[in-house]
Amino acid sequence: MHKIAVMGDKDSILGFKAIGFDIFPTRSGEESANLLKRLAEEGYALIYITEDAASEIMEEISFYRNSYFPAIILIPGSKGSLGIGMKSVKESIEKAVGADILSQND
């Protein structure tokens, strides 16, 4: 069975504990970067990161972008979405399909 982690500010991630995910509150970019590396080394298959935390460690996240594991998914924090997660999804789809199929051209 693969492990799932959620990292970011405590208020944003606490609810994930109720559904059985391992939660890891972070307070700084340096702490988040070190934690991401540790979670990857410990074999976490899926790591959810709040957009606020991710915005400080995009270079570290991009290191894992072409790896099978861990899959890193950006999620909105308690203050709402910064749009980083959706941008990442759009870029991944465009790379895979060769076109931006998510744009809303009316």
N, CA, C and O atoms as CSV, one atom per row, in Angstrom:
chain,resi,resn,atom,element,x,y,z
A,1,MET,N,N,0.842,-1.182,0.000
A,1,MET,CA,C,0.000,0.000,0.000
A,1,MET,C,C,0.887,1.245,0.000
A,1,MET,O,O,1.880,1.316,0.724
A,2,HIS,N,N,0.516,2.205,-0.812
A,2,HIS,CA,C,1.295,3.435,-0.911
A,2,HIS,C,C,0.842,4.453,0.134
A,2,HIS,O,O,-0.329,4.512,0.511
A,3,LYS,N,N,1.796,5.241,0.581
A,3,LYS,CA,C,1.499,6.260,1.592
A,3,LYS,C,C,1.147,7.581,0.904
A,3,LYS,O,O,1.646,7.895,-0.176
A,4,ILE,N,N,0.268,8.347,1.569
A,4,ILE,CA,C,-0.155,9.658,1.075
A,4,ILE,C,C,0.126,10.697,2.150
A,4,ILE,O,O,-0.218,10.511,3.317
A,5,ALA,N,N,0.756,11.793,1.738
A,5,ALA,CA,C,1.084,12.882,2.660
A,5,ALA,C,C,0.430,14.178,2.205
A,5,ALA,O,O,0.171,14.383,1.019
A,6,VAL,N,N,0.171,15.039,3.167
A,6,VAL,CA,C,-0.329,16.380,2.877
A,6,VAL,C,C,0.525,17.345,3.675
A,6,VAL,O,O,0.695,17.181,4.883
A,7,MET,N,N,1.067,18.361,2.995
A,7,MET,CA,C,1.900,19.335,3.693
A,7,MET,C,C,1.454,20.750,3.369
A,7,MET,O,O,0.965,21.039,2.277
A,8,GLY,N,N,1.638,21.623,4.354
A,8,GLY,CA,C,1.249,23.024,4.223
A,8,GLY,C,C,0.915,23.576,5.594
A,8,GLY,O,O,1.269,22.983,6.613
A,9,ASP,N,N,0.235,24.708,5.621
A,9,ASP,CA,C,-0.102,25.301,6.918
A,9,ASP,C,C,-1.137,24.427,7.623
A,9,ASP,O,O,-1.976,23.796,6.980
A,10,LYS,N,N,-1.063,24.401,8.934
A,10,LYS,CA,C,-1.874,23.493,9.754
A,10,LYS,C,C,-3.372,23.647,9.497
A,10,LYS,O,O,-4.079,22.647,9.380
A,11,ASP,N,N,-3.858,24.865,9.409
A,11,ASP,CA,C,-5.290,25.092,9.206
A,11,ASP,C,C,-5.781,24.476,7.897
A,11,ASP,O,O,-6.918,24.009,7.823
A,12,SER,N,N,-4.946,24.469,6.874
A,12,SER,CA,C,-5.345,23.956,5.568
A,12,SER,C,C,-5.322,22.438,5.487
A,12,SER,O,O,-6.087,21.851,4.722
A,13,ILE,N,N,-4.465,21.798,6.257
A,13,ILE,CA,C,-4.264,20.354,6.075
A,13,ILE,C,C,-4.869,19.480,7.163
A,13,ILE,O,O,-4.949,18.264,6.989
A,14,LEU,N,N,-5.288,20.048,8.258
A,14,LEU,CA,C,-5.761,19.261,9.400
A,14,LEU,C,C,-6.899,18.306,9.046
A,14,LEU,O,O,-6.942,17.190,9.563
A,15,GLY,N,N,-7.805,18.711,8.191
A,15,GLY,CA,C,-8.939,17.877,7.811
A,15,GLY,C,C,-8.537,16.592,7.100
A,15,GLY,O,O,-9.273,15.606,7.143
A,16,PHE,N,N,-7.389,16.592,6.455
A,16,PHE,CA,C,-6.937,15.400,5.741
A,16,PHE,C,C,-6.583,14.256,6.684
A,16,PHE,O,O,-6.569,13.093,6.282
A,17,LYS,N,N,-6.302,14.586,7.920
A,17,LYS,CA,C,-5.991,13.555,8.914
A,17,LYS,C,C,-7.212,12.667,9.159
A,17,LYS,O,O,-7.075,11.468,9.406
A,18,ALA,N,N,-8.394,13.254,9.091
A,18,ALA,CA,C,-9.631,12.513,9.337
A,18,ALA,C,C,-9.877,11.417,8.305
A,18,ALA,O,O,-10.575,10.444,8.592
A,19,ILE,N,N,-9.313,11.563,7.112
A,19,ILE,CA,C,-9.499,10.533,6.085
A,19,ILE,C,C,-8.281,9.624,5.957
A,19,ILE,O,O,-8.173,8.847,5.008
A,20,GLY,N,N,-7.367,9.727,6.920
A,20,GLY,CA,C,-6.266,8.771,6.992
A,20,GLY,C,C,-4.971,9.174,6.331
A,20,GLY,O,O,-4.042,8.368,6.268
A,21,PHE,N,N,-4.877,10.392,5.837
A,21,PHE,CA,C,-3.626,10.843,5.232
A,21,PHE,C,C,-2.669,11.292,6.324
A,21,PHE,O,O,-3.101,11.749,7.383
A,22,ASP,N,N,-1.379,11.164,6.074
A,22,ASP,CA,C,-0.366,11.678,6.998
A,22,ASP,C,C,-0.215,13.170,6.739
A,22,ASP,O,O,0.017,13.582,5.602
A,23,ILE,N,N,-0.343,13.978,7.780
A,23,ILE,CA,C,-0.239,15.427,7.602
A,23,ILE,C,C,1.074,15.936,8.187
A,23,ILE,O,O,1.575,15.423,9.188
A,24,PHE,N,N,1.617,16.968,7.528
A,24,PHE,CA,C,2.886,17.553,7.930
A,24,PHE,C,C,2.798,19.075,7.835
A,24,PHE,O,O,3.020,19.648,6.768
A,25,PRO,N,N,2.472,19.733,8.958
A,25,PRO,CA,C,2.425,21.200,8.953
A,25,PRO,C,C,3.814,21.788,8.718
A,25,PRO,O,O,4.809,21.296,9.251
A,26,THR,N,N,3.866,22.839,7.918
A,26,THR,CA,C,5.130,23.537,7.656
A,26,THR,C,C,4.931,25.026,7.881
A,26,THR,O,O,3.817,25.541,7.794
A,27,ARG,N,N,6.034,25.708,8.173
A,27,ARG,CA,C,5.965,27.148,8.445
A,27,ARG,C,C,6.841,27.981,7.524
A,27,ARG,O,O,6.651,29.193,7.427
A,28,SER,N,N,7.806,27.348,6.839
A,28,SER,CA,C,8.720,28.124,5.998
A,28,SER,C,C,9.069,27.349,4.737
A,28,SER,O,O,8.863,26.139,4.654
A,29,GLY,N,N,9.597,28.063,3.768
A,29,GLY,CA,C,10.030,27.425,2.532
A,29,GLY,C,C,11.139,26.417,2.756
A,29,GLY,O,O,11.135,25.340,2.158
A,30,GLU,N,N,12.079,26.757,3.607
A,30,GLU,CA,C,13.187,25.844,3.889
A,30,GLU,C,C,12.674,24.562,4.542
A,30,GLU,O,O,13.098,23.462,4.187
A,31,GLU,N,N,11.760,24.713,5.497
A,31,GLU,CA,C,11.175,23.549,6.154
A,31,GLU,C,C,10.402,22.699,5.142
A,31,GLU,O,O,10.489,21.471,5.172
A,32,SER,N,N,9.650,23.339,4.253
A,32,SER,CA,C,8.882,22.628,3.236
A,32,SER,C,C,9.792,21.880,2.270
A,32,SER,O,O,9.513,20.736,1.910
A,33,ALA,N,N,10.881,22.524,1.849
A,33,ALA,CA,C,11.821,21.883,0.923
A,33,ALA,C,C,12.456,20.645,1.545
A,33,ALA,O,O,12.556,19.600,0.902
A,34,ASN,N,N,12.879,20.766,2.785
A,34,ASN,CA,C,13.485,19.621,3.475
A,34,ASN,C,C,12.469,18.503,3.673
A,34,ASN,O,O,12.793,17.326,3.514
A,35,LEU,N,N,11.245,18.872,4.018
A,35,LEU,CA,C,10.201,17.881,4.233
A,35,LEU,C,C,9.867,17.153,2.938
A,35,LEU,O,O,9.716,15.931,2.944
A,36,LEU,N,N,9.752,17.868,1.844
A,36,LEU,CA,C,9.449,17.242,0.560
A,36,LEU,C,C,10.499,16.192,0.213
A,36,LEU,O,O,10.163,15.082,-0.200
A,37,LYS,N,N,11.744,16.538,0.380
A,37,LYS,CA,C,12.829,15.591,0.094
A,37,LYS,C,C,12.716,14.362,0.995
A,37,LYS,O,O,12.867,13.233,0.530
A,38,ARG,N,N,12.450,14.581,2.279
A,38,ARG,CA,C,12.334,13.478,3.223
A,38,ARG,C,C,11.168,12.558,2.882
A,38,ARG,O,O,11.305,11.335,2.923
A,39,LEU,N,N,10.012,13.151,2.542
A,39,LEU,CA,C,8.841,12.350,2.201
A,39,LEU,C,C,9.087,11.514,0.948
A,39,LEU,O,O,8.663,10.361,0.873
A,40,ALA,N,N,9.764,12.089,-0.019
A,40,ALA,CA,C,10.102,11.339,-1.239
A,40,ALA,C,C,11.025,10.179,-0.906
A,40,ALA,O,O,10.837,9.073,-1.413
A,41,GLU,N,N,12.012,10.417,-0.066
A,41,GLU,CA,C,12.952,9.366,0.326
A,41,GLU,C,C,12.274,8.265,1.138
A,41,GLU,O,O,12.696,7.109,1.091
A,42,GLU,N,N,11.222,8.621,1.884
A,42,GLU,CA,C,10.503,7.657,2.711
A,42,GLU,C,C,9.461,6.870,1.918
A,42,GLU,O,O,8.756,6.033,2.481
A,43,GLY,N,N,9.362,7.131,0.630
A,43,GLY,CA,C,8.496,6.340,-0.226
A,43,GLY,C,C,7.054,6.768,-0.334
A,43,GLY,O,O,6.204,5.957,-0.700
A,44,TYR,N,N,6.745,8.018,-0.026
A,44,TYR,CA,C,5.379,8.488,-0.216
A,44,TYR,C,C,5.086,8.532,-1.715
A,44,TYR,O,O,5.857,9.093,-2.494
A,45,ALA,N,N,3.969,7.939,-2.103
A,45,ALA,CA,C,3.605,7.876,-3.513
A,45,ALA,C,C,2.881,9.136,-3.976
A,45,ALA,O,O,2.993,9.532,-5.136
A,46,LEU,N,N,2.142,9.760,-3.069
A,46,LEU,CA,C,1.359,10.946,-3.396
A,46,LEU,C,C,1.554,11.981,-2.304
A,46,LEU,O,O,1.392,11.695,-1.118
A,47,ILE,N,N,1.903,13.182,-2.722
A,47,ILE,CA,C,2.109,14.270,-1.768
A,47,ILE,C,C,1.276,15.467,-2.223
A,47,ILE,O,O,1.521,16.044,-3.282
A,48,TYR,N,N,0.296,15.825,-1.413
A,48,TYR,CA,C,-0.479,17.041,-1.637
A,48,TYR,C,C,0.247,18.183,-0.934
A,48,TYR,O,O,0.677,18.044,0.211
A,49,ILE,N,N,0.380,19.313,-1.630
A,49,ILE,CA,C,1.045,20.486,-1.047
A,49,ILE,C,C,0.144,21.692,-1.276
A,49,ILE,O,O,-0.328,21.915,-2.391
A,50,THR,N,N,-0.093,22.463,-0.231
A,50,THR,CA,C,-0.895,23.676,-0.413
A,50,THR,C,C,-0.155,24.623,-1.343
A,50,THR,O,O,1.075,24.652,-1.371
A,51,GLU,N,N,-0.916,25.392,-2.098
A,51,GLU,CA,C,-0.310,26.329,-3.050
A,51,GLU,C,C,0.600,27.340,-2.353
A,51,GLU,O,O,1.637,27.722,-2.895
A,52,ASP,N,N,0.213,27.774,-1.152
A,52,ASP,CA,C,1.051,28.723,-0.419
A,52,ASP,C,C,2.430,28.133,-0.142
A,52,ASP,O,O,3.447,28.789,-0.365
A,53,ALA,N,N,2.459,26.899,0.344
A,53,ALA,CA,C,3.734,26.240,0.631
A,53,ALA,C,C,4.494,25.967,-0.657
A,53,ALA,O,O,5.711,26.141,-0.715
A,54,ALA,N,N,3.777,25.543,-1.686
A,54,ALA,CA,C,4.412,25.210,-2.965
A,54,ALA,C,C,5.058,26.424,-3.621
A,54,ALA,O,O,6.101,26.305,-4.264
A,55,SER,N,N,4.443,27.584,-3.460
A,55,SER,CA,C,4.970,28.790,-4.110
A,55,SER,C,C,6.392,29.117,-3.652
A,55,SER,O,O,7.135,29.802,-4.354
A,56,GLU,N,N,6.759,28.628,-2.482
A,56,GLU,CA,C,8.094,28.887,-1.944
A,56,GLU,C,C,9.118,27.826,-2.344
A,56,GLU,O,O,10.318,28.016,-2.144
A,57,ILE,N,N,8.649,26.706,-2.910
A,57,ILE,CA,C,9.578,25.607,-3.212
A,57,ILE,C,C,9.371,25.052,-4.624
A,57,ILE,O,O,9.533,23.850,-4.836
A,58,MET,N,N,9.023,25.884,-5.571
A,58,MET,CA,C,8.745,25.415,-6.923
A,58,MET,C,C,9.946,24.705,-7.554
A,58,MET,O,O,9.767,23.749,-8.309
A,59,GLU,N,N,11.146,25.153,-7.261
A,59,GLU,CA,C,12.338,24.501,-7.814
A,59,GLU,C,C,12.445,23.058,-7.314
A,59,GLU,O,O,12.752,22.151,-8.088
A,60,GLU,N,N,12.197,22.854,-6.043
A,60,GLU,CA,C,12.260,21.508,-5.467
A,60,GLU,C,C,11.149,20.626,-6.029
A,60,GLU,O,O,11.363,19.442,-6.289
A,61,ILE,N,N,9.966,21.201,-6.217
A,61,ILE,CA,C,8.850,20.445,-6.782
A,61,ILE,C,C,9.164,20.031,-8.212
A,61,ILE,O,O,8.879,18.900,-8.606
A,62,SER,N,N,9.743,20.928,-8.986
A,62,SER,CA,C,10.047,20.620,-10.388
A,62,SER,C,C,11.056,19.478,-10.522
A,62,SER,O,O,11.091,18.806,-11.553
A,63,PHE,N,N,11.869,19.253,-9.504
A,63,PHE,CA,C,12.819,18.142,-9.505
A,63,PHE,C,C,12.086,16.805,-9.645
A,63,PHE,O,O,12.596,15.878,-10.274
A,64,TYR,N,N,10.891,16.708,-9.059
A,64,TYR,CA,C,10.118,15.465,-9.072
A,64,TYR,C,C,9.100,15.408,-10.207
A,64,TYR,O,O,8.395,14.410,-10.350
A,65,ARG,N,N,9.015,16.450,-11.006
A,65,ARG,CA,C,7.986,16.565,-12.040
A,65,ARG,C,C,7.997,15.375,-13.026
A,65,ARG,O,O,6.932,14.918,-13.442
A,66,ASN,N,N,9.163,14.883,-13.393
A,66,ASN,CA,C,9.258,13.805,-14.375
A,66,ASN,C,C,9.434,12.431,-13.741
A,66,ASN,O,O,9.741,11.463,-14.438
A,67,SER,N,N,9.245,12.336,-12.444
A,67,SER,CA,C,9.364,11.064,-11.735
A,67,SER,C,C,7.991,10.416,-11.603
A,67,SER,O,O,6.971,11.104,-11.549
A,68,TYR,N,N,7.973,9.093,-11.553
A,68,TYR,CA,C,6.712,8.400,-11.308
A,68,TYR,C,C,6.250,8.632,-9.872
A,68,TYR,O,O,5.068,8.854,-9.610
A,69,PHE,N,N,7.195,8.577,-8.963
A,69,PHE,CA,C,6.890,8.773,-7.548
A,69,PHE,C,C,7.864,9.757,-6.955
A,69,PHE,O,O,9.046,9.700,-7.296
A,70,PRO,N,N,7.457,10.627,-6.116
A,70,PRO,CA,C,6.067,10.839,-5.710
A,70,PRO,C,C,5.319,11.698,-6.720
A,70,PRO,O,O,5.913,12.545,-7.387
A,71,ALA,N,N,4.035,11.479,-6.827
A,71,ALA,CA,C,3.175,12.386,-7.576
A,71,ALA,C,C,2.883,13.550,-6.637
A,71,ALA,O,O,2.485,13.347,-5.490
A,72,ILE,N,N,3.081,14.757,-7.125
A,72,ILE,CA,C,2.871,15.949,-6.297
A,72,ILE,C,C,1.691,16.728,-6.862
A,72,ILE,O,O,1.685,17.121,-8.029
A,73,ILE,N,N,0.701,16.941,-6.019
A,73,ILE,CA,C,-0.520,17.645,-6.413
A,73,ILE,C,C,-0.648,18.900,-5.561
A,73,ILE,O,O,-0.600,18.839,-4.332
A,74,LEU,N,N,-0.810,20.038,-6.229
A,74,LEU,CA,C,-0.979,21.302,-5.509
A,74,LEU,C,C,-2.465,21.523,-5.234
A,74,LEU,O,O,-3.310,21.335,-6.110
A,75,ILE,N,N,-2.761,21.921,-4.012
A,75,ILE,CA,C,-4.143,22.142,-3.595
A,75,ILE,C,C,-4.279,23.544,-3.000
A,75,ILE,O,O,-3.307,24.091,-2.478
A,76,PRO,N,N,-5.472,24.125,-3.076
A,76,PRO,CA,C,-5.674,25.439,-2.451
A,76,PRO,C,C,-5.511,25.345,-0.936
A,76,PRO,O,O,-5.795,24.310,-0.333
A,77,GLY,N,N,-5.061,26.413,-0.346
A,77,GLY,CA,C,-4.949,26.478,1.101
A,77,GLY,C,C,-6.217,27.048,1.705
A,77,GLY,O,O,-7.208,27.253,1.004
A,78,SER,N,N,-6.190,27.302,2.990
A,78,SER,CA,C,-7.370,27.810,3.691
A,78,SER,C,C,-7.749,29.224,3.240
A,78,SER,O,O,-8.882,29.653,3.455
A,79,LYS,N,N,-6.827,29.943,2.625
A,79,LYS,CA,C,-7.093,31.300,2.160
A,79,LYS,C,C,-7.606,31.333,0.724
A,79,LYS,O,O,-7.894,32.404,0.190
A,80,GLY,N,N,-7.723,30.150,0.093
A,80,GLY,CA,C,-8.205,30.077,-1.284
A,80,GLY,C,C,-7.087,29.737,-2.252
A,80,GLY,O,O,-5.935,29.541,-1.863
A,81,SER,N,N,-7.453,29.673,-3.512
A,81,SER,CA,C,-6.518,29.265,-4.557
A,81,SER,C,C,-5.673,30.436,-5.057
A,81,SER,O,O,-6.142,31.568,-5.172
A,82,LEU,N,N,-4.424,30.124,-5.346
A,82,LEU,CA,C,-3.531,31.102,-5.973
A,82,LEU,C,C,-3.461,30.876,-7.485
A,82,LEU,O,O,-2.847,31.664,-8.205
A,83,GLY,N,N,-4.088,29.803,-7.961
A,83,GLY,CA,C,-4.075,29.476,-9.384
A,83,GLY,C,C,-2.874,28.652,-9.817
A,83,GLY,O,O,-2.782,28.265,-10.982
A,84,ILE,N,N,-1.959,28.376,-8.906
A,84,ILE,CA,C,-0.744,27.639,-9.245
A,84,ILE,C,C,-1.074,26.186,-9.599
A,84,ILE,O,O,-0.511,25.634,-10.544
A,85,GLY,N,N,-1.971,25.579,-8.852
A,85,GLY,CA,C,-2.347,24.191,-9.098
A,85,GLY,C,C,-2.984,24.011,-10.467
A,85,GLY,O,O,-2.615,23.095,-11.202
A,86,MET,N,N,-3.926,24.860,-10.817
A,86,MET,CA,C,-4.585,24.764,-12.118
A,86,MET,C,C,-3.600,25.018,-13.247
A,86,MET,O,O,-3.661,24.356,-14.284
A,87,LYS,N,N,-2.705,25.955,-13.061
A,87,LYS,CA,C,-1.689,26.228,-14.076
A,87,LYS,C,C,-0.827,24.994,-14.302
A,87,LYS,O,O,-0.497,24.663,-15.441
A,88,SER,N,N,-0.465,24.320,-13.232
A,88,SER,CA,C,0.344,23.108,-13.327
A,88,SER,C,C,-0.399,22.001,-14.071
A,88,SER,O,O,0.188,21.306,-14.900
A,89,VAL,N,N,-1.680,21.840,-13.779
A,89,VAL,CA,C,-2.492,20.830,-14.461
A,89,VAL,C,C,-2.575,21.155,-15.954
A,89,VAL,O,O,-2.404,20.271,-16.793
A,90,LYS,N,N,-2.836,22.415,-16.281
A,90,LYS,CA,C,-2.930,22.818,-17.690
A,90,LYS,C,C,-1.628,22.557,-18.430
A,90,LYS,O,O,-1.649,22.086,-19.567
A,91,GLU,N,N,-0.486,22.858,-17.799
A,91,GLU,CA,C,0.808,22.629,-18.431
A,91,GLU,C,C,1.046,21.148,-18.669
A,91,GLU,O,O,1.566,20.761,-19.715
A,92,SER,N,N,0.669,20.319,-17.706
A,92,SER,CA,C,0.843,18.871,-17.854
A,92,SER,C,C,-0.023,18.327,-18.983
A,92,SER,O,O,0.433,17.500,-19.773
A,93,ILE,N,N,-1.267,18.786,-19.061
A,93,ILE,CA,C,-2.165,18.326,-20.122
A,93,ILE,C,C,-1.671,18.797,-21.481
A,93,ILE,O,O,-1.687,18.037,-22.449
A,94,GLU,N,N,-1.236,20.033,-21.554
A,94,GLU,CA,C,-0.738,20.563,-22.822
A,94,GLU,C,C,0.493,19.789,-23.285
A,94,GLU,O,O,0.649,19.526,-24.477
A,95,LYS,N,N,1.351,19.431,-22.366
A,95,LYS,CA,C,2.547,18.653,-22.701
A,95,LYS,C,C,2.160,17.264,-23.205
A,95,LYS,O,O,2.745,16.768,-24.168
A,96,ALA,N,N,1.176,16.637,-22.559
A,96,ALA,CA,C,0.760,15.282,-22.934
A,96,ALA,C,C,-0.035,15.247,-24.236
A,96,ALA,O,O,0.156,14.360,-25.067
A,97,VAL,N,N,-0.933,16.227,-24.403
A,97,VAL,CA,C,-1.845,16.214,-25.550
A,97,VAL,C,C,-1.309,17.045,-26.721
A,97,VAL,O,O,-1.615,16.763,-27.879
A,98,GLY,N,N,-0.531,18.038,-26.420
A,98,GLY,CA,C,-0.007,18.907,-27.458
A,98,GLY,C,C,-0.836,20.147,-27.707
A,98,GLY,O,O,-0.547,20.919,-28.621
A,99,ALA,N,N,-1.865,20.344,-26.900
A,99,ALA,CA,C,-2.721,21.524,-27.032
A,99,ALA,C,C,-3.369,21.828,-25.692
A,99,ALA,O,O,-3.514,20.947,-24.845
A,100,ASP,N,N,-3.755,23.074,-25.511
A,100,ASP,CA,C,-4.444,23.491,-24.292
A,100,ASP,C,C,-5.929,23.202,-24.457
A,100,ASP,O,O,-6.668,24.014,-25.013
A,101,ILE,N,N,-6.360,22.046,-23.972
A,101,ILE,CA,C,-7.755,21.646,-24.109
A,101,ILE,C,C,-8.642,22.160,-22.984
A,101,ILE,O,O,-9.857,21.959,-23.004
A,102,LEU,N,N,-8.040,22.818,-22.008
A,102,LEU,CA,C,-8.804,23.343,-20.873
A,102,LEU,C,C,-9.174,24.815,-21.002
A,102,LEU,O,O,-9.961,25.325,-20.205
A,103,SER,N,N,-8.617,25.503,-21.997
A,103,SER,CA,C,-8.913,26.928,-22.095
A,103,SER,C,C,-10.383,27.109,-22.463
A,103,SER,O,O,-10.978,26.285,-23.158
A,104,GLN,N,N,-10.938,28.187,-21.986
A,104,GLN,CA,C,-12.353,28.448,-22.169
A,104,GLN,C,C,-12.559,29.468,-23.260
A,104,GLN,O,O,-12.872,30.627,-22.988
A,105,ASN,N,N,-12.385,29.041,-24.491
A,105,ASN,CA,C,-12.604,29.923,-25.632
A,105,ASN,C,C,-14.078,29.896,-26.011
A,105,ASN,O,O,-14.592,28.876,-26.471
A,106,ASP,N,N,-14.749,31.019,-25.814
A,106,ASP,CA,C,-16.199,31.078,-26.104
A,106,ASP,C,C,-16.443,31.655,-27.469
A,106,ASP,O,O,-17.594,31.783,-27.888
